[in-house]
Amino acid sequence: MFDFGSFELSSMQWAMLAVTAFLVGISKTGIPGFGVLAVPLIAIAWDDAKESVGLLLPLLIFADIFAAAYYRRKALWGHIIGLLPWAISGIIIGYFILLKIDGMLLKPVIGVIVLIMLGLKCRQSAGGKQPTESDIHLPTHWTFAAFMGLVAGIITMMANAAGPVMIIYLLAKKLPKTEFIGTAAWFFFIVNWIKLPFMVNLGLVKEQSLKLNVTLFPLIAIGAVTGIFILKYIPQKIFNKAAIILAAAGAIKLLLSWSALSNFFRAVVS
């Protein structure tokens, strides 16, 4: 049993948190889809699913520092700036929803959105049809950035689970793997710092949990270095396929909470 202030952790809980920290590091610098595995792992390791969101946030921020610093010259700021106003709006919406209901109730909704977007992406890739001048090319239209940014903001505030949404957005932009990672790194670096005061206000980030976070930081650093090494040797096509598969896996994991969907709508209308 490990004692961290008011927290007492079993060996199994510690092991799960250690794996979570390592996966967070890899996801930020190497394979973005690995982040979807960290969310359920930390939720299982922690008794309170809502508190686990606050426990995960400082780990993500620490990993963001590695990724943003290493890929600082690879970020495409046009994409980031196009998303940020909508993402901030989503964070505010997510904050007020969290005041009323448990953010975990949104899991099936998130899963449906991600799978729909993945389906559209795969259909576009398989069809190979080039848009005509009369068509609206969705990935370049402002409504695409608005929708994806808003959804990402709500999801990241409520469940730290916006990774699959960002994967779809960046895949639609057809970015090379280093620009993909760099753009995502800086987007989440900014967004996660914006989320922090909201999480503190909700009581989800506190002194005791921060002490536990600090003990996990070395594992994040190891994961981040591992991710940088892995990315150098992953071909672009394999990188894209891995991102799609992991995004789909994350969406399916969220859909396993489908029974929460009716509870979500009841909570909203009550």
MIKOLMAR-325459 format. One line per 10 residues: number of its first residue (from 0); their letters; for each residue x, y, z of C-alpha. Coordinates in pm, 1 decimal. Example, Ala and Ser with C-alpha at 12.3 -4.5 7.8 and 13.67 -1.06 7.14 Angstrom:
# residues 2
0	as	1230.0 -450.0 780.0; 1367.0 -106.0 714.0
***
This chain:
# residues 270
0	mfdfgsfels	0.0 0.0 0.0; 135.1 341.9 -101.0; 26.3 648.0 99.8; 6.7 988.8 -75.1; -142.6 1223.5 182.2; -514.6 1138.9 189.0; -470.3 880.5 -91.3; -380.0 517.6 -21.0; -292.5 319.9 -333.4; -259.4 -54.6 -376.5
10	smqwamlavt	21.8 -203.8 -582.1; -222.4 -268.7 -867.9; -344.0 92.5 -865.8; 14.9 214.8 -867.7; 97.4 -13.6 -1162.0; -201.9 116.9 -1360.7; -105.9 476.9 -1291.8; 254.1 405.1 -1394.8; 139.5 256.0 -1726.4; -94.5 552.6 -1774.9
20	aflvgisktg	191.9 798.8 -1730.5; 411.5 609.2 -1976.2; 131.7 596.0 -2237.1; 65.4 967.9 -2196.0; 431.0 1039.1 -2274.2; 429.7 821.7 -2587.8; 99.1 962.6 -2711.1; 223.0 1320.9 -2697.8; 547.7 1269.4 -2889.7; 504.0 955.1 -3097.8
30	ipgfgvlavp	171.6 777.8 -3147.2; -121.7 1009.1 -3065.9; -383.1 735.8 -3040.5; -215.7 584.3 -2733.7; -373.0 863.2 -2532.2; -715.1 700.0 -2560.6; -583.6 407.0 -2356.7; -472.4 633.6 -2071.1; -824.3 766.2 -2001.6; -990.8 431.3 -1918.4
40	liaiawddak	-680.1 305.0 -1736.3; -670.1 594.9 -1491.9; -1048.5 577.1 -1448.1; -1014.8 209.4 -1349.5; -722.2 281.0 -1116.2; -911.0 560.5 -940.9; -1233.6 494.1 -749.9; -1396.7 824.1 -851.3; -1414.2 854.5 -1232.1; -1476.3 1228.2 -1212.4
50	esvglllpll	-1171.2 1285.0 -991.3; -960.2 1078.8 -1231.9; -1010.6 1352.2 -1493.8; -842.4 1602.9 -1262.2; -567.4 1356.7 -1175.2; -485.6 1301.7 -1543.3; -470.1 1669.6 -1643.2; -131.7 1758.8 -1480.8; 17.1 1444.6 -1639.1; -102.0 1563.4 -1979.8
60	ifadifaaay	36.3 1912.8 -1921.3; 378.0 1777.3 -1820.9; 386.3 1559.5 -2134.5; 272.2 1858.6 -2342.7; 585.3 2045.4 -2234.1; 809.6 1775.0 -2382.2; 611.5 1753.5 -2706.0; 569.3 2128.1 -2757.8; 939.1 2191.8 -2693.7; 1066.2 1913.6 -2919.7
70	yrrkalwghi	825.0 1981.9 -3208.8; 817.2 2361.1 -3164.1; 913.1 2422.2 -3527.4; 668.0 2170.1 -3671.0; 339.8 2317.9 -3547.0; 112.2 2467.2 -3813.7; -34.3 2767.2 -3635.6; -305.2 2834.3 -3892.0; -479.2 2512.8 -3790.5; -433.1 2583.3 -3419.1
80	igllpwaisg	-566.4 2939.6 -3437.7; -864.9 2819.8 -3641.2; -958.8 2571.5 -3368.7; -881.0 2764.1 -3049.1; -1181.7 3003.4 -3025.1; -1420.4 2712.2 -3074.0; -1226.8 2488.5 -2835.2; -1232.4 2755.0 -2563.3; -1607.8 2789.1 -2611.6; -1635.8 2411.2 -2575.4
90	iiigyfillk	-1430.6 2417.6 -2254.1; -1667.8 2672.2 -2103.2; -1970.0 2464.8 -2207.2; -1808.7 2150.8 -2064.4; -1737.8 2330.2 -1735.8; -2102.1 2423.6 -1685.1; -2215.9 2072.7 -1780.3; -1975.6 1929.1 -1521.5; -2138.0 2150.9 -1258.1; -2464.6 1966.1 -1326.4
100	idgmllkpvi	-2380.3 1611.7 -1432.1; -2101.2 1355.3 -1438.5; -1883.7 1402.3 -1745.7; -1860.1 1024.1 -1788.4; -2221.8 1025.7 -1909.0; -2101.3 1183.2 -2232.5; -1889.7 881.5 -2327.0; -2138.1 716.4 -2567.8; -2213.2 1048.4 -2737.8; -1842.1 1104.9 -2793.3
110	gvivlimlgl	-1803.3 753.0 -2928.7; -2079.6 802.6 -3184.7; -1932.4 1132.1 -3307.4; -1584.1 985.8 -3345.3; -1707.1 676.3 -3533.9; -1916.9 887.3 -3771.4; -1621.0 1111.0 -3849.1; -1394.0 809.1 -3896.2; -1650.1 655.7 -4132.1; -1660.0 973.1 -4340.0
120	kcrqsaggkq	-1281.9 984.9 -4348.6; -1249.9 621.3 -4462.1; -1522.9 667.5 -4725.7; -1343.5 972.2 -4864.2; -1011.9 783.3 -4878.4; -1168.2 478.2 -5045.3; -1367.3 675.0 -5300.9; -1075.1 881.8 -5421.4; -1311.0 1136.9 -5576.3; -1162.6 1482.1 -5610.3
130	ptesdihlpt	-1391.6 1773.4 -5514.2; -1518.4 1997.5 -5793.9; -1537.5 2375.0 -5780.7; -1907.9 2354.1 -5692.5; -1841.2 2120.0 -5394.9; -1769.9 2233.2 -5040.8; -1447.7 2060.5 -4939.4; -1534.8 2000.1 -4575.8; -1181.8 1990.2 -4423.9; -1108.6 2339.7 -4559.7
140	hwtfaafmgl	-1446.1 2490.4 -4467.9; -1467.4 2699.3 -4151.6; -1765.0 2498.9 -4022.7; -1545.5 2187.9 -4002.3; -1296.1 2362.4 -3772.4; -1583.7 2514.1 -3573.6; -1755.3 2180.5 -3515.2; -1437.5 1986.0 -3438.6; -1301.1 2260.1 -3213.2; -1626.5 2286.9 -3017.0
150	vagiitmman	-1656.3 1910.9 -2972.3; -1288.3 1881.6 -2877.0; -1327.0 2157.6 -2616.8; -1631.6 1997.8 -2454.2; -1479.9 1649.7 -2452.9; -1137.8 1754.6 -2325.5; -1295.9 1951.9 -2040.6; -1525.8 1670.4 -1934.7; -1315.3 1360.0 -1991.4; -965.6 1445.3 -2126.4
160	aagpvmiiyl	-1073.7 1238.2 -2427.1; -1044.4 1476.4 -2722.5; -754.6 1283.1 -2877.2; -968.1 1089.5 -3130.1; -1139.7 1411.2 -3241.5; -805.8 1582.4 -3297.8; -675.6 1277.5 -3484.0; -965.8 1297.8 -3729.5; -921.8 1671.6 -3776.6; -548.5 1646.3 -3849.9
170	lakklpktef	-586.4 1339.6 -4072.0; -843.7 1532.6 -4274.4; -581.4 1804.9 -4318.1; -339.5 1539.8 -4455.9; -46.8 1656.3 -4243.2; 293.2 1480.6 -4246.7; 353.3 1290.1 -3922.9; 588.6 1543.8 -3760.3; 357.6 1837.1 -3841.9; 67.9 1624.4 -3717.5
180	igtaawfffi	237.3 1565.8 -3380.7; 368.1 1923.1 -3353.3; 30.9 2083.3 -3427.2; -151.5 1852.7 -3184.3; 115.7 1910.3 -2917.9; 81.6 2288.1 -2922.4; -297.6 2278.7 -2947.0; -329.0 2062.3 -2636.9; -49.0 2247.3 -2457.4; -256.9 2567.9 -2482.0
190	vnwiklpfmv	-593.8 2403.0 -2422.3; -484.8 2204.3 -2116.0; -346.3 2514.5 -1944.3; -676.0 2692.3 -2016.1; -860.8 2399.5 -1856.6; -649.8 2401.3 -1539.1; -822.3 2685.5 -1346.2; -1163.1 2537.2 -1429.7; -1050.3 2200.5 -1291.1; -914.0 2365.5 -975.9
200	nlglvkeqsl	-1244.5 2550.2 -930.4; -1432.0 2219.6 -959.0; -1205.4 2070.0 -692.8; -1069.9 1806.3 -932.2; -707.8 1925.4 -916.8; -581.3 1964.1 -560.2; -263.4 1955.2 -355.6; -277.8 1585.5 -268.9; -334.0 1477.0 -629.0; -50.8 1701.8 -747.5
210	klnvtlfpli	189.2 1521.7 -510.7; 92.6 1195.5 -677.1; 135.1 1354.6 -1019.7; 493.1 1452.3 -937.1; 585.8 1091.5 -857.2; 463.6 989.6 -1205.4; 650.4 1260.8 -1399.3; 966.6 1047.7 -1457.3; 756.6 781.5 -1632.1; 604.5 1047.5 -1857.4
220	aigavtgifi	955.7 1162.5 -1951.4; 1055.6 804.8 -2038.1; 740.8 766.6 -2247.4; 803.3 1097.7 -2426.4; 1158.9 1000.1 -2521.7; 1033.5 659.7 -2638.8; 768.7 827.6 -2853.3; 1024.4 1056.6 -3020.3; 1241.3 755.4 -3104.3; 947.5 551.5 -3239.2
230	lkyipqkifn	813.5 830.6 -3460.9; 1140.4 853.3 -3654.1; 1100.6 496.6 -3777.9; 726.5 488.0 -3853.2; 638.2 529.0 -4224.8; 367.4 788.4 -4296.0; 109.8 531.6 -4416.3; 154.4 314.5 -4108.9; 134.9 623.7 -3887.2; -199.9 722.2 -4045.6
240	kaaiilaaag	-342.1 369.6 -4018.3; -229.8 337.3 -3656.7; -391.3 670.9 -3572.5; -721.4 564.4 -3731.7; -721.8 223.7 -3560.0; -647.0 371.8 -3218.4; -907.5 645.6 -3263.4; -1164.7 378.1 -3352.9; -1058.3 170.6 -3050.4; -1106.9 473.2 -2827.7
250	aiklllswsa	-1452.5 538.8 -2975.6; -1559.8 177.1 -2926.7; -1438.1 187.8 -2566.9; -1656.3 493.7 -2514.2; -1952.9 319.3 -2674.7; -1928.5 40.3 -2420.1; -2083.7 296.2 -2185.9; -2394.7 314.5 -2408.7; -2622.5 246.1 -2110.9; -2524.1 590.9 -1981.0
260	lsnffravvs	-2681.9 761.6 -2284.5; -3036.5 763.6 -2147.9; -2907.9 890.2 -1812.0; -2725.3 1172.4 -1992.2; -3041.9 1298.7 -2163.5; -3243.4 1266.5 -1842.2; -2983.0 1473.8 -1656.5; -2982.7 1744.4 -1924.5; -3360.6 1792.0 -1931.0; -3410.5 1764.3 -1556.5
***
